[in-house]
Amino acid sequence: MAGIKKTLKEKCFDFYLRIPVVCDFLIVGISIIAWCYFSKCFNIEIDTTDNKLGEVSSEIGTVVIAIAGFILTITVTFKNTIHTEKQENNNDLFYNSNFYSVTIKFLKNCVKLLLFLFLVIYIARLLHPISDDVLFYINFSALLFSVLVFLRFLLVLKII
């Protein structure tokens, strides 16, 4: 019996969902390299006046913790809607499948990564005498990571 052939898009999504953190690090790393290259080519400079990078860190940290709370709320909602009786409607098919536990684990890992980003941002703010360039790259990386985690979360919700 021949298996179902997957499109390139589906293969990419499967690969991304198998090792998401590694893929996120690759995407962020490539983005940082691209930023360094284009900022030198076009003479783009970071505005370090009036502690703007510290303010941006605070805002990114707030957004990261809000996204983590949203994902955690969805995860708790999934866990609280389990019915012990097996019924045959579409929702119960999801809750009784193996995919349910994988989804919950996946969403928990999203929250853990976002909380880690939150800690990195605020530890960097506590150590603010660090270079403005370093603080910029921490902000840039945290913003990209949070966007990737949220997009991955939306992808999983779409699959469900």
ChimeraX attribute file (.defattr): number of C-alpha atoms within 10 A of each C-alpha:
attribute: neighborCount
match mode: 1-to-1
recipient: residues
	/A:1	3
	/A:2	4
	/A:3	5
	/A:4	6
	/A:5	8
	/A:6	10
	/A:7	9
	/A:8	9
	/A:9	9
	/A:10	11
	/A:11	12
	/A:12	12
	/A:13	14
	/A:14	13
	/A:15	12
	/A:16	15
	/A:17	15
	/A:18	12
	/A:19	10
	/A:20	19
	/A:21	17
	/A:22	11
	/A:23	15
	/A:24	19
	/A:25	14
	/A:26	12
	/A:27	16
	/A:28	19
	/A:29	13
	/A:30	12
	/A:31	15
	/A:32	16
	/A:33	12
	/A:34	12
	/A:35	15
	/A:36	12
	/A:37	12
	/A:38	12
	/A:39	13
	/A:40	11
	/A:41	9
	/A:42	8
	/A:43	9
	/A:44	11
	/A:45	9
	/A:46	12
	/A:47	12
	/A:48	13
	/A:49	8
	/A:50	8
	/A:51	11
	/A:52	14
	/A:53	21
	/A:54	21
	/A:55	12
	/A:56	15
	/A:57	23
	/A:58	17
	/A:59	12
	/A:60	21
	/A:61	24
	/A:62	14
	/A:63	16
	/A:64	27
	/A:65	19
	/A:66	13
	/A:67	20
	/A:68	24
	/A:69	15
	/A:70	14
	/A:71	21
	/A:72	18
	/A:73	12
	/A:74	15
	/A:75	18
	/A:76	14
	/A:77	11
	/A:78	14
	/A:79	14
	/A:80	9
	/A:81	11
	/A:82	15
	/A:83	12
	/A:84	9
	/A:85	8
	/A:86	11
	/A:87	11
	/A:88	10
	/A:89	8
	/A:90	8
	/A:91	13
	/A:92	16
	/A:93	14
	/A:94	15
	/A:95	18
	/A:96	17
	/A:97	10
	/A:98	10
	/A:99	13
	/A:100	17
	/A:101	14
	/A:102	11
	/A:103	17
	/A:104	17
	/A:105	12
	/A:106	19
	/A:107	23
	/A:108	17
	/A:109	15
	/A:110	24
	/A:111	23
	/A:112	14
	/A:113	18
	/A:114	26
	/A:115	18
	/A:116	14
	/A:117	23
	/A:118	23
	/A:119	14
	/A:120	16
	/A:121	24
	/A:122	16
	/A:123	11
	/A:124	18
	/A:125	17
	/A:126	11
	/A:127	11
	/A:128	15
	/A:129	9
	/A:130	11
	/A:131	10
	/A:132	18
	/A:133	14
	/A:134	12
	/A:135	21
	/A:136	19
	/A:137	13
	/A:138	18
	/A:139	24
	/A:140	18
	/A:141	21
	/A:142	23
	/A:143	19
	/A:144	18
	/A:145	21
	/A:146	24
	/A:147	15
	/A:148	19
	/A:149	25
	/A:150	20
	/A:151	12
	/A:152	19
	/A:153	18
	/A:154	13
	/A:155	13
	/A:156	14
	/A:157	12
	/A:158	8
	/A:159	7
	/A:160	11
